[in-house]
């Protein structure tokens, strides 16, 4: 098998994809294998003002679960991307809504190369309360303190979410959620 015939697998794509996205966006953080409703997001990309879901379909993958994944990603993320191996690139747009971005990946002269087939647009189905469910209880405490609100120590995440949504302008809340996810410390277990 020649270098150009090599089938790119998920493991071959991830690290080069992270490098590509860091060059493209600048400040970025990646959370891998994040439970998203009834699916698992391959990658969640945190940007200063939004959170993006990224589903990777390598040349070895099929579209079997993609419809379910799209439904779940659409509930949580401000934008979504489908990253596809070159064998999927031609038909990728048939499998995701028109507001999803598509990035094609292929091996060129032994290097993993990316091409933006389509930019992501704002996800019209995203729900701020779902996005906030990605936060840990300690991150909610930070948001409450930052916004000079009561601690609501004995209250549920759902209760706190509703209070924050009622009191804080949405664009500010998006930035604050991103900041919490940038600062997340996985060495502490919730």
N, C-alpha and C positions, 0 to 999 in steps of 0.2 A: 504494500500500500504506500503510495507516495505521500508526501507531506500535504499536498492539496486534497487528497482523498480522505485524510484523517477525519473521522467523525468527532466533532467537539461535544464533550459531555459537560454537564452542569459544573463539575469540578474544574474543568478547563476554562470555563467562562467567568466564574465569580471574581477572582482576584483581578484579572484584567478589566472586568466591568467596573469594579470599584475604582481602579486607577483612572479609567476613562471618565467616570462620573465626577470624581474629585477634580479632574482637570476642567471639566465642563462647568461645574457649579461652584467650585471653591469650597466654602464651608459646608460640610456634609458629614453625616454620621449614618452608619448602616447597622440595622438590627436584623439578624438573620433568623429565619424559621419562626416567625411571630404568629401565634394563633390569632386568626382574624375571623370571628364568627365561627362558621362550621368548616373553615378551610385553614390552611397554613400558608402565610405569605412567605415566598422564598426569601425576599429581602424587603425591608421597610427602609426607605431613604428619608432621613430627616434633613430638611432644609430650614433656613432661618424663619420662614413664614408659612411653611406647609410640610405635610407628610405625604410621601408617595409610596404606593405599593408597586412592587416589581415582581412579575412572574417570569421565570426563565423556562423556556421550552427549547432544550438542546435538540440537535439533530436526531438524537436517540429517543426523544420523548414523543408522546402523542398528544392530541387535543382532547382526549377522553374526559378529563375532569375540568377542562377550562371553563365551560359554561357556569359550573358551580363556583369556581374560583372567582370569575368575573363578578357574579352576584354578590359574593362576600366582600371582595375588595371594594366594590362600589359603595358599600355601606360605611366604610371607614376612612378611606384615603382621599385627600384633596385632588390628587392626580394619580394616574396609574400608567404603568408601562408594561408592555409585553416585549421581552427580549428573546429573539428567536434565532436558531441556527439557520444558515443560508438555505437549507432544504425547505424550511417553513416560511421563508420571507415572502414568497409570491402569494401565499394564501392567508397570511396572518390577519390581514384586515377583515377577512370574512368571519373571523372568530372572536373579534372584540368590538365593542361600540366605537363609533367614530371619534369620541373624545379621548380614547386611550391612545397613548403614544406607542410607537413601534420602533424598536432598535434591532437591526440585523447584525449578526456576528458571524464572521468567517475567518478561516485561516489563510493568510496571505504571506507567502515566503517565510513560513514558520512562525509568524506573529499573529496573535489574535487581534482582529481589526473590527471596529464598530462603525455602523452607518445608521444615521437617523432616518428611518423611512417616513416617520410622521411624529411631530411634536405632540405631547400630551396637552390637552385643554382641561380647564377646570371641570371636575367631576360633578355633574348636576344632581347626582343621587347621594353624595356624601352627607352624612349627618354628624354634626359637631358632637352630639352626645355620645355617638358610637366611637368617634375618634378619642374622646376623653376617657373612654373605658380602657384605653391602652395604658393609661397612667396608673402608677402605684399609689397606694394610700399616702405614703410619705411625700410624693410629688403633689398630691392634692393639698397637703398641709402647707407646702411651699407656696402654692398658688394663693391659698387663702391669706397667708401672711403677707405676701407681696401686694395683694389687693386690699390690705387692711380690713379684712373681714373676720368675723368670729371663727373660732377653731372648729366648731361643730364636731367635737371629739367623739361623741357617741352616735354620730349620724353616718348613714351609708354613703358609698361613693355616688349612688344615684341621686340622693338628696343634695349632696355637695355640688354635683354636676349641674343640677337645675339652678341652684343658688348662683353659681358662677356665671352660667349662661344668662340669667336674668340681670346680673349686675355689671358684667364686663362686656364692652363692645367686642363683637366677634373677631375683628381683625387683630385686636390686642390679645385676645385669648389664643388665637392661632399661633402668634409669636411666642406667647408664654408656654404653650404646650411644646412647641419645638425646643425652646430653651431647656425645659425640664428633661426632654428626651436626649438632648445634647449632653446634659450633665449626669444622666443616669449612671449609677455605679452598680455594676453587676457583681461586685465583690460583697455587697450586702444583700442578704436574701430577705425578701418581703415575707 
